[in-house]
Amino acid sequence: MKIGELSRETGVAVRLLRYYEAQGLLTSHRSEGGHRHYDPEAPATVGRIRTLLAAGLPTKVIRELMPCFVGDGTELQACVLDHLRTQYAELDSRIADLTRAQTALGDILEASTRAAIHV
């Protein structure tokens, strides 16, 4: 399957597919003319990449997890559960940081709005 076909089938831009390949998430074989050709399982691989990206995982972590999938779905081997839990905890921490920042910005906005009304 050529890169354009993979792009059409998955709905992922060609540029992103090249990026996934550069990051070691997706593999292709080159024809004699230098064109990329992907194996039949490439659409499923792209789907997994997209699922993990949507879960907030960085490409470095995704690269480590790619060999650990079980079957055709998004289930991963039990040996990576600690890794996933660590990523989950880090995401929780970032959410807490963002919530505090949102509250602080809301307080500033509210105070500034009150001050503008009294001017």
N, C-alpha and C positions, 0 to 999 in steps of 0.2 A: 504494500500500500504506500503510495506517495504521500508527501507531506500535505498537499492540498486536499487529498481525499480524507486524510486523518482529521484535518481541520474541519472539513464539511461534516464529517460523521460525528465529531465530538462538540462542535460549536466553539472550539478554541482557536484563537488566531494563530496563524503560522508563526508569527514572531514569538508568541508564548511557547509554542511547541519547541522552537529552536532554543529558547531560554531553558525549558525543562531539560532538554538534552545537554546543554552546557552545564547545568547544575548536577548532572549525573542521575536524573530522575527517569529519563526516557532514553532508550537506545534505538539506534537505526543502523542500517547497513548502507554503504555507499555503492552505487552502481559504477560502472567504468567511467561513465560521464560525470560522476560526482554527485548525482542526485540521491537524496535520502529515500530509503525504503524501510518501512516499518513492518514488524511481524503482525500477524492477525490479532494478537492479544493487546496490541497498542491502544485501541480505544478503551479497553477496560483499565489499562494502566493509567491513562490520562484521567479517567473517571476517579480512580483512587487518589491521584495527585490532587485533583480539584476538591475532593472531599476533605482531604487532610489540610489543604490550604484554607478551606472554609472553616475548619475547626481551629484556625489560628496557629497552626504549626509552621515554623520556618522551614525553608527548603533543606537546610542542613539536617534537621531532624527527620524530615520526610525521606531523605536519601537513606538514612539509617534504618527506617522502618519498611522501606519498599520490599526487601527480601522476606519480610516476616508475615506477609498476608497469608491467610488460610482460605483456600478455595477462590471463588470468583468475586466474593463480596468485599466488604470493608472490615471484616473481622481479622484481628491480628493475633499472633501466637501469644500465649500466656507469658512467655519470657520477656515481653516488652511492656507488661502491665506497669511495672514500677516506673519505667520511662514515661509512659502516658500519664501516670499519676503526678509525676514531677511537672510535666508540661501543664497539666490541669491546675496544679497549685500555683504555678507561675502566672497563668492566665487569671486566676482568682485574684492574685496580688495586683496585677495590672488593672483589673476592673476596680478594685478597692481604691487604688491610686487615682484612677480617672473619676471615680465617684467623689472623692475628696476635692479634686480639682474643679469638678462641676459645681459642687456646693460653694466653694470659695468664689468662683466666678459669678455664681448666682447672687451671692451676698454683695459683691462689688457692684454688679449691675443694679441690684435693688437700691443700694445706697446712692448710687450715681443718679438713678431715676428720681429718687426722692429729692436729692439736691437740685436737680434740674427743674423740678416743679416749683421749688421755693425761691428760684432766682428771679 
